[in-house]
Amino acid sequence: MPTICSFFGIFIRMYYDEHNPPHFHVYYGDDNAIISINTLELLEGKLPKRAMSMVVEWAIEHRSELLMNWENAEKHNPLNSIEPLK
């Protein structure tokens, strides 16, 4: 479960051999969620409102990098780190 980014106590991870639609996992304290890369919708789980806002802001800025990592994961290639939210 490679962590591809972390900021403000939020950890973004992407797994190999995952199901569609393209998505990433978010961990924040005791909360976790799965977010669609294409729509940025919450697919599963829950996050506090502020954490979700930061994740969406970050994902908008890095959507193309997230999709490239999704493709890498599907091919079992190494995933690239993504710059954190500043």
Secondary structure, 3 states (H helix, E strand, C coil): CCEEEEECCEEEECCCCCCCCCEEEEEECCEEEEEECCCCCEEEECCCHHHHHHHHHHHHHCHHHHHHHHHHHHCCCCCCCCCCCC
